[in-house]
Amino acid sequence: METYLDMLQDSLRKKLEILDKIMTCQKEESDMLKGGSMDRDVFDRSMTEKVELAESIDSLDDGFEKVYDRIREEMIAHKEGYVNQIRALQNMISEISEKNVLIQAEENRIRLEVENYAKRESAALRQRRDNGKAARSYYNNMKKLNYVGSQFMDKKN
C-alpha cells in the first residue's frame, strides 16, 4: 500500500513540474507578444511544447486514476493509517488545481494578445500594401507628365 501511495505522490509531483514548465512557456509567449517584434518560429515551438506537456499530463492522469482505483477501497477502509500520505496528496491536488486555474486564465489572456497581434500585423501589412500602391500610382502619373509626344519639325527655313 505504501508503494502505491508513493506512486501517487510521484505522479502528482511530476504533474506539478510539468505545470511549472507550461507556466514558463506561457511567460515566454507573453513576453514575445508584449515585445515589438515576435519570432513566429519560436512562438510556434513554444506552443508545440505546451501541447506535448499537456499530453504528458493526460498520461500521468490516466496512470494516477488506475493506481487510485486499485487502492481506493483499502485507503478508505484504513484512512487513519494513511493520514499523512492522504494529506500530502490533498495538498498537491490543491496546488495542481490552483495552477490549472492560473494556466487557464493565462491561456485566455495569451489568446487575446495573439488576436490583437494578428490584427496589428494585418493593419501594418495593409498599410504597406497601400503605400506601395500610392508610390506606384505616383510614379506612373509622373511618367505621364514628363512624356513629350513626337513632334513634327519643319526643316524649311
NUVO-144222 format. One record per atom (N, C-alpha, C): residue number from 1; residue in three letters; x, y, z. Coordinates in Angstrom, 2 decimals, always signed. Layout:
N
resi, resn, east, north, up
NUM, ala, X, Y, Z
...
***
This chain:
157
resi, resn, east, north, up
1, met, +0.83, -1.19, +0.00
1, met, +0.00, +0.00, +0.00
1, met, +0.87, +1.26, +0.00
2, glu, +1.94, +1.25, +0.79
2, glu, +2.85, +2.39, +0.84
2, glu, +3.44, +2.67, -0.54
3, thr, +3.76, +1.63, -1.26
3, thr, +4.33, +1.79, -2.60
3, thr, +3.34, +2.48, -3.53
4, tyr, +2.08, +2.08, -3.46
4, tyr, +1.07, +2.71, -4.29
4, tyr, +0.88, +4.18, -3.94
5, leu, +0.89, +4.48, -2.66
5, leu, +0.76, +5.89, -2.24
5, leu, +1.97, +6.70, -2.70
6, asp, +3.14, +6.11, -2.65
6, asp, +4.34, +6.79, -3.16
6, asp, +4.23, +7.02, -4.66
7, met, +3.66, +6.05, -5.37
7, met, +3.47, +6.20, -6.82
7, met, +2.52, +7.37, -7.10
8, leu, +1.46, +7.47, -6.30
8, leu, +0.52, +8.58, -6.49
8, leu, +1.20, +9.92, -6.23
9, gln, +2.00, +9.99, -5.16
9, gln, +2.71, +11.23, -4.87
9, gln, +3.71, +11.57, -5.97
10, asp, +4.42, +10.58, -6.48
10, asp, +5.37, +10.83, -7.57
10, asp, +4.65, +11.36, -8.81
11, ser, +3.50, +10.77, -9.08
11, ser, +2.72, +11.21, -10.23
11, ser, +2.30, +12.67, -10.07
12, leu, +1.85, +13.03, -8.88
12, leu, +1.43, +14.41, -8.65
12, leu, +2.63, +15.37, -8.68
13, arg, +3.77, +14.94, -8.18
13, arg, +4.98, +15.78, -8.25
13, arg, +5.37, +16.05, -9.70
14, lys, +5.32, +14.99, -10.52
14, lys, +5.65, +15.16, -11.94
14, lys, +4.66, +16.11, -12.60
15, lys, +3.40, +15.98, -12.23
15, lys, +2.39, +16.86, -12.81
15, lys, +2.65, +18.31, -12.42
16, leu, +3.04, +18.54, -11.18
16, leu, +3.38, +19.90, -10.74
16, leu, +4.57, +20.44, -11.53
17, glu, +5.57, +19.60, -11.76
17, glu, +6.74, +20.04, -12.54
17, glu, +6.33, +20.40, -13.96
18, ile, +5.47, +19.60, -14.54
18, ile, +5.01, +19.87, -15.91
18, ile, +4.20, +21.16, -15.95
19, leu, +3.35, +21.37, -14.95
19, leu, +2.58, +22.61, -14.90
19, leu, +3.50, +23.82, -14.78
20, asp, +4.58, +23.68, -14.01
20, asp, +5.56, +24.76, -13.92
20, asp, +6.20, +25.04, -15.27
21, lys, +6.50, +23.99, -16.02
21, lys, +7.08, +24.17, -17.36
21, lys, +6.10, +24.87, -18.29
22, ile, +4.83, +24.51, -18.18
22, ile, +3.81, +25.16, -19.00
22, ile, +3.74, +26.64, -18.65
23, met, +3.80, +26.95, -17.37
23, met, +3.75, +28.35, -16.94
23, met, +4.98, +29.12, -17.45
24, thr, +6.12, +28.45, -17.50
24, thr, +7.33, +29.09, -18.05
24, thr, +7.14, +29.38, -19.53
25, cys, +6.59, +28.42, -20.26
25, cys, +6.31, +28.63, -21.70
25, cys, +5.36, +29.80, -21.88
26, gln, +4.34, +29.86, -21.05
26, gln, +3.37, +30.95, -21.15
26, gln, +4.04, +32.31, -20.91
27, lys, +4.94, +32.37, -19.94
27, lys, +5.63, +33.63, -19.67
27, lys, +6.46, +34.05, -20.88
28, glu, +7.16, +33.09, -21.49
28, glu, +7.95, +33.40, -22.68
28, glu, +7.06, +33.89, -23.82
29, glu, +5.92, +33.23, -24.01
29, glu, +5.00, +33.64, -25.07
29, glu, +4.47, +35.05, -24.80
30, ser, +4.11, +35.30, -23.57
30, ser, +3.60, +36.62, -23.21
30, ser, +4.65, +37.70, -23.44
31, asp, +5.90, +37.40, -23.06
31, asp, +6.99, +38.36, -23.29
31, asp, +7.18, +38.63, -24.77
32, met, +7.09, +37.58, -25.59
32, met, +7.23, +37.76, -27.04
32, met, +6.13, +38.64, -27.59
33, leu, +4.90, +38.42, -27.10
33, leu, +3.78, +39.20, -27.61
33, leu, +3.84, +40.66, -27.16
34, lys, +4.39, +40.90, -25.98
34, lys, +4.50, +42.27, -25.49
34, lys, +5.60, +43.04, -26.20
35, gly, +6.64, +42.31, -26.65
35, gly, +7.72, +42.94, -27.39
35, gly, +7.22, +43.38, -28.75
36, gly, +7.94, +44.28, -29.37
36, gly, +7.51, +44.80, -30.66
36, gly, +7.48, +43.77, -31.77
37, ser, +8.55, +43.01, -31.91
37, ser, +8.59, +42.02, -32.98
37, ser, +8.64, +40.64, -32.37
38, met, +7.94, +39.72, -33.01
38, met, +7.84, +38.37, -32.47
38, met, +8.41, +37.39, -33.49
39, asp, +9.21, +36.46, -33.00
39, asp, +9.72, +35.38, -33.85
39, asp, +8.66, +34.28, -33.87
40, arg, +7.99, +34.14, -34.99
40, arg, +6.88, +33.19, -35.08
40, arg, +7.34, +31.75, -34.91
41, asp, +8.54, +31.43, -35.37
41, asp, +9.05, +30.06, -35.21
41, asp, +9.24, +29.71, -33.74
42, val, +9.80, +30.63, -32.98
42, val, +10.00, +30.40, -31.55
42, val, +8.64, +30.28, -30.85
43, phe, +7.71, +31.13, -31.23
43, phe, +6.38, +31.09, -30.65
43, phe, +5.70, +29.76, -30.96
44, asp, +5.80, +29.31, -32.21
44, asp, +5.21, +28.02, -32.60
44, asp, +5.84, +26.86, -31.84
45, arg, +7.16, +26.91, -31.65
45, arg, +7.83, +25.84, -30.87
45, arg, +7.32, +25.83, -29.44
46, ser, +7.12, +27.00, -28.88
46, ser, +6.60, +27.09, -27.52
46, ser, +5.20, +26.49, -27.43
47, met, +4.38, +26.80, -28.41
47, met, +3.02, +26.24, -28.44
47, met, +3.06, +24.72, -28.57
48, thr, +3.93, +24.23, -29.42
48, thr, +4.08, +22.78, -29.61
48, thr, +4.55, +22.12, -28.32
49, glu, +5.48, +22.76, -27.64
49, glu, +5.98, +22.21, -26.38
49, glu, +4.86, +22.13, -25.35
50, lys, +4.01, +23.15, -25.30
50, lys, +2.89, +23.12, -24.36
50, lys, +1.93, +21.99, -24.68
51, val, +1.69, +21.74, -25.94
51, val, +0.80, +20.64, -26.33
51, val, +1.39, +19.31, -25.87
52, glu, +2.69, +19.13, -26.09
52, glu, +3.35, +17.90, -25.66
52, glu, +3.29, +17.74, -24.15
53, leu, +3.49, +18.84, -23.42
53, leu, +3.41, +18.79, -21.96
53, leu, +2.00, +18.43, -21.50
54, ala, +0.99, +19.00, -22.17
54, ala, -0.39, +18.69, -21.82
54, ala, -0.69, +17.21, -22.07
55, glu, -0.14, +16.66, -23.15
55, glu, -0.35, +15.24, -23.43
55, glu, +0.31, +14.37, -22.35
56, ser, +1.47, +14.79, -21.87
56, ser, +2.11, +14.01, -20.81
56, ser, +1.32, +14.11, -19.50
57, ile, +0.64, +15.23, -19.27
57, ile, -0.23, +15.35, -18.10
57, ile, -1.39, +14.37, -18.22
58, asp, -1.96, +14.28, -19.42
58, asp, -3.06, +13.32, -19.63
58, asp, -2.61, +11.90, -19.32
59, ser, -1.41, +11.57, -19.75
59, ser, -0.87, +10.24, -19.49
59, ser, -0.67, +10.01, -17.98
60, leu, -0.14, +11.02, -17.29
60, leu, +0.02, +10.92, -15.84
60, leu, -1.34, +10.77, -15.14
61, asp, -2.33, +11.51, -15.61
61, asp, -3.67, +11.43, -15.02
61, asp, -4.25, +10.03, -15.18
62, asp, -4.07, +9.45, -16.36
62, asp, -4.56, +8.08, -16.59
62, asp, -3.90, +7.10, -15.63
63, gly, -2.60, +7.21, -15.48
63, gly, -1.88, +6.33, -14.57
63, gly, -2.30, +6.54, -13.13
64, phe, -2.49, +7.79, -12.74
64, phe, -2.92, +8.11, -11.39
64, phe, -4.27, +7.46, -11.10
65, glu, -5.20, +7.61, -12.02
65, glu, -6.54, +7.05, -11.83
65, glu, -6.50, +5.54, -11.70
66, lys, -5.68, +4.88, -12.50
66, lys, -5.59, +3.42, -12.43
66, lys, -5.05, +2.97, -11.08
67, val, -4.01, +3.64, -10.61
67, val, -3.44, +3.27, -9.30
67, val, -4.44, +3.59, -8.20
68, tyr, -5.05, +4.76, -8.28
68, tyr, -6.02, +5.14, -7.24
68, tyr, -7.19, +4.16, -7.20
69, asp, -7.70, +3.77, -8.36
69, asp, -8.80, +2.80, -8.39
69, asp, -8.40, +1.49, -7.73
70, arg, -7.15, +1.13, -7.87
70, arg, -6.66, -0.12, -7.31
70, arg, -6.60, -0.07, -5.78
71, ile, -6.30, +1.11, -5.22
71, ile, -6.11, +1.17, -3.76
71, ile, -7.21, +1.93, -3.02
72, arg, -8.17, +2.45, -3.72
72, arg, -9.20, +3.28, -3.11
72, arg, -9.90, +2.58, -1.95
73, glu, -10.35, +1.37, -2.17
73, glu, -11.07, +0.62, -1.13
73, glu, -10.23, +0.49, +0.13
74, glu, -8.99, +0.08, -0.03
74, glu, -8.09, -0.12, +1.11
74, glu, -7.82, +1.20, +1.80
75, met, -7.62, +2.25, +1.02
75, met, -7.29, +3.55, +1.59
75, met, -8.48, +4.09, +2.40
76, ile, -9.67, +3.95, +1.88
76, ile, -10.87, +4.45, +2.58
76, ile, -11.11, +3.63, +3.85
77, ala, -10.94, +2.32, +3.75
77, ala, -11.18, +1.45, +4.91
77, ala, -10.19, +1.72, +6.04
78, his, -8.96, +2.06, +5.71
78, his, -7.92, +2.26, +6.73
78, his, -7.29, +3.65, +6.63
79, lys, -8.14, +4.66, +6.43
79, lys, -7.61, +6.00, +6.21
79, lys, -6.85, +6.56, +7.41
80, glu, -7.16, +6.13, +8.60
80, glu, -6.43, +6.63, +9.77
80, glu, -4.97, +6.21, +9.74
81, gly, -4.64, +5.13, +9.08
81, gly, -3.26, +4.69, +8.99
81, gly, -2.47, +5.42, +7.90
82, tyr, -3.17, +6.12, +7.03
82, tyr, -2.52, +6.81, +5.91
82, tyr, -2.79, +8.30, +5.93
83, val, -3.04, +8.85, +7.12
83, val, -3.42, +10.26, +7.25
83, val, -2.38, +11.18, +6.63
84, asn, -1.11, +10.97, +6.91
84, asn, -0.06, +11.86, +6.39
84, asn, +0.03, +11.80, +4.88
85, gln, +0.00, +10.59, +4.32
85, gln, +0.08, +10.45, +2.87
85, gln, -1.15, +11.07, +2.19
86, ile, -2.33, +10.84, +2.78
86, ile, -3.56, +11.39, +2.21
86, ile, -3.51, +12.92, +2.25
87, arg, -3.04, +13.47, +3.37
87, arg, -2.94, +14.93, +3.50
87, arg, -1.97, +15.49, +2.45
88, ala, -0.84, +14.80, +2.26
88, ala, +0.14, +15.25, +1.26
88, ala, -0.48, +15.22, -0.13
89, leu, -1.22, +14.14, -0.43
89, leu, -1.89, +14.04, -1.74
89, leu, -2.90, +15.16, -1.91
90, gln, -3.67, +15.43, -0.86
90, gln, -4.68, +16.50, -0.94
90, gln, -4.02, +17.86, -1.17
91, asn, -2.90, +18.10, -0.48
91, asn, -2.20, +19.38, -0.65
91, asn, -1.68, +19.53, -2.08
92, met, -1.12, +18.45, -2.63
92, met, -0.62, +18.52, -4.00
92, met, -1.76, +18.70, -4.99
93, ile, -2.87, +18.03, -4.75
93, ile, -4.02, +18.16, -5.65
93, ile, -4.55, +19.60, -5.59
94, ser, -4.57, +20.18, -4.40
94, ser, -5.00, +21.57, -4.26
94, ser, -4.07, +22.51, -5.02
95, glu, -2.76, +22.28, -4.91
95, glu, -1.78, +23.11, -5.63
95, glu, -1.94, +22.94, -7.14
96, ile, -2.19, +21.73, -7.58
96, ile, -2.41, +21.46, -9.00
96, ile, -3.64, +22.20, -9.49
97, ser, -4.71, +22.18, -8.70
97, ser, -5.94, +22.87, -9.09
97, ser, -5.71, +24.38, -9.23
98, glu, -4.96, +24.95, -8.28
98, glu, -4.65, +26.38, -8.36
98, glu, -3.85, +26.71, -9.61
99, lys, -2.86, +25.88, -9.90
99, lys, -2.04, +26.12, -11.09
99, lys, -2.86, +25.96, -12.36
100, asn, -3.77, +24.99, -12.37
100, asn, -4.62, +24.80, -13.53
100, asn, -5.46, +26.04, -13.81
101, val, -5.99, +26.65, -12.75
101, val, -6.79, +27.87, -12.90
101, val, -5.92, +29.00, -13.44
102, leu, -4.71, +29.16, -12.88
102, leu, -3.81, +30.21, -13.35
102, leu, -3.42, +29.99, -14.81
103, ile, -3.14, +28.75, -15.16
103, ile, -2.74, +28.43, -16.54
103, ile, -3.88, +28.73, -17.50
104, gln, -5.10, +28.35, -17.12
104, gln, -6.25, +28.60, -18.00
104, gln, -6.46, +30.10, -18.20
105, ala, -6.36, +30.86, -17.12
105, ala, -6.53, +32.31, -17.23
105, ala, -5.44, +32.91, -18.12
106, glu, -4.21, +32.45, -17.96
106, glu, -3.10, +32.96, -18.77
106, glu, -3.29, +32.57, -20.24
107, glu, -3.77, +31.36, -20.49
107, glu, -4.02, +30.93, -21.88
107, glu, -5.06, +31.83, -22.53
108, asn, -6.10, +32.19, -21.80
108, asn, -7.12, +33.10, -22.35
108, asn, -6.52, +34.47, -22.65
109, arg, -5.66, +34.95, -21.76
109, arg, -5.02, +36.25, -21.97
109, arg, -4.09, +36.20, -23.18
110, ile, -3.33, +35.12, -23.30
110, ile, -2.42, +34.97, -24.44
110, ile, -3.20, +34.88, -25.74
111, arg, -4.34, +34.17, -25.72
111, arg, -5.17, +34.07, -26.91
111, arg, -5.62, +35.46, -27.37
112, leu, -6.03, +36.28, -26.42
112, leu, -6.44, +37.64, -26.77
112, leu, -5.26, +38.46, -27.30
113, glu, -4.09, +38.29, -26.70
113, glu, -2.90, +39.01, -27.18
113, glu, -2.52, +38.56, -28.59
114, val, -2.67, +37.26, -28.87
114, val, -2.37, +36.76, -30.21
114, val, -3.36, +37.36, -31.22
115, glu, -4.62, +37.43, -30.85
115, glu, -5.62, +38.03, -31.74
115, glu, -5.28, +39.51, -32.01
116, asn, -4.91, +40.22, -30.95
116, asn, -4.54, +41.63, -31.12
116, asn, -3.28, +41.78, -31.97
117, tyr, -2.31, +40.90, -31.75
117, tyr, -1.08, +40.92, -32.54
117, tyr, -1.42, +40.68, -34.02
118, ala, -2.29, +39.72, -34.29
118, ala, -2.67, +39.42, -35.67
118, ala, -3.37, +40.63, -36.31
119, lys, -4.21, +41.30, -35.55
119, lys, -4.89, +42.49, -36.08
119, lys, -3.88, +43.59, -36.40
120, arg, -2.91, +43.80, -35.47
120, arg, -1.90, +44.84, -35.71
120, arg, -1.06, +44.50, -36.94
121, glu, -0.66, +43.25, -37.06
121, glu, +0.15, +42.83, -38.21
121, glu, -0.64, +42.97, -39.51
122, ser, -1.90, +42.61, -39.47
122, ser, -2.75, +42.74, -40.66
122, ser, -2.89, +44.21, -41.07
123, ala, -3.09, +45.08, -40.08
123, ala, -3.21, +46.51, -40.38
123, ala, -1.89, +47.05, -40.94
124, ala, -0.77, +46.61, -40.38
124, ala, +0.53, +47.07, -40.87
124, ala, +0.77, +46.58, -42.30
125, leu, +0.39, +45.35, -42.57
125, leu, +0.54, +44.80, -43.92
125, leu, -0.34, +45.56, -44.90
126, arg, -1.56, +45.85, -44.50
126, arg, -2.47, +46.61, -45.35
126, arg, -1.90, +48.01, -45.61
127, gln, -1.30, +48.63, -44.59
127, gln, -0.71, +49.95, -44.73
127, gln, +0.47, +49.92, -45.72
128, arg, +1.33, +48.89, -45.58
128, arg, +2.46, +48.77, -46.51
128, arg, +1.98, +48.55, -47.95
129, arg, +0.94, +47.75, -48.11
129, arg, +0.39, +47.50, -49.44
129, arg, -0.18, +48.79, -50.02
130, asp, -0.91, +49.53, -49.19
130, asp, -1.49, +50.79, -49.65
130, asp, -0.41, +51.81, -50.00
131, asn, +0.66, +51.84, -49.20
131, asn, +1.78, +52.74, -49.50
131, asn, +2.44, +52.36, -50.82
132, gly, +2.57, +51.07, -51.05
132, gly, +3.15, +50.59, -52.33
132, gly, +2.28, +51.00, -53.51
133, lys, +0.97, +50.88, -53.35
133, lys, +0.05, +51.28, -54.42
133, lys, +0.16, +52.78, -54.68
134, ala, +0.22, +53.55, -53.62
134, ala, +0.33, +55.01, -53.77
134, ala, +1.63, +55.38, -54.47
135, ala, +2.72, +54.71, -54.11
135, ala, +4.02, +55.00, -54.74
135, ala, +3.98, +54.65, -56.23
136, arg, +3.41, +53.48, -56.57
136, arg, +3.31, +53.09, -57.98
136, arg, +2.43, +54.07, -58.76
137, ser, +1.35, +54.46, -58.16
137, ser, +0.44, +55.40, -58.82
137, ser, +1.14, +56.75, -59.06
138, tyr, +1.85, +57.21, -58.06
138, tyr, +2.59, +58.47, -58.19
138, tyr, +3.63, +58.35, -59.30
139, tyr, +4.38, +57.26, -59.31
139, tyr, +5.41, +57.05, -60.32
139, tyr, +4.80, +57.02, -61.72
140, asn, +3.71, +56.29, -61.88
140, asn, +3.05, +56.22, -63.19
140, asn, +2.52, +57.57, -63.63
141, asn, +1.96, +58.34, -62.71
141, asn, +1.45, +59.66, -63.05
141, asn, +2.59, +60.61, -63.44
142, met, +3.70, +60.51, -62.76
142, met, +4.84, +61.37, -63.07
142, met, +5.41, +61.03, -64.45
143, lys, +5.40, +59.75, -64.79
143, lys, +5.89, +59.37, -66.13
143, lys, +5.02, +60.00, -67.21
144, lys, +3.75, +60.06, -66.95
144, lys, +2.84, +60.64, -67.94
144, lys, +3.07, +62.14, -68.08
145, leu, +3.36, +62.82, -66.99
145, leu, +3.58, +64.26, -67.05
145, leu, +4.86, +64.61, -67.81
146, asn, +5.87, +63.82, -67.70
146, asn, +7.15, +64.10, -68.34
146, asn, +7.19, +63.61, -69.78
147, tyr, +6.17, +63.00, -70.22
147, tyr, +6.15, +62.44, -71.56
147, tyr, +5.91, +63.55, -72.56
148, val, +6.79, +63.61, -73.51
148, val, +6.62, +64.57, -74.61
148, val, +6.39, +63.74, -75.86
149, gly, +5.26, +63.92, -76.44
149, gly, +4.92, +63.14, -77.63
149, gly, +5.78, +63.52, -78.81
150, ser, +5.72, +62.73, -79.85
150, ser, +6.52, +63.02, -81.04
150, ser, +6.03, +64.34, -81.65
151, gln, +6.96, +65.07, -82.16
151, gln, +6.61, +66.36, -82.73
151, gln, +7.15, +66.42, -84.16
152, phe, +6.41, +67.11, -84.94
152, phe, +6.80, +67.29, -86.32
152, phe, +7.59, +68.58, -86.41
153, met, +8.74, +68.50, -86.98
153, met, +9.56, +69.71, -87.09
153, met, +9.73, +70.01, -88.57
154, asp, +9.49, +71.21, -88.87
154, asp, +9.64, +71.67, -90.25
154, asp, +11.07, +72.12, -90.43
155, lys, +11.76, +71.55, -91.45
155, lys, +13.16, +71.88, -91.65
155, lys, +13.33, +72.97, -92.71
156, lys, +12.30, +73.52, -93.16
156, lys, +12.40, +74.60, -94.14
156, lys, +12.73, +75.89, -93.43
157, asn, +13.50, +76.67, -94.02
157, asn, +13.85, +77.97, -93.45
157, asn, +13.03, +79.05, -94.00
***
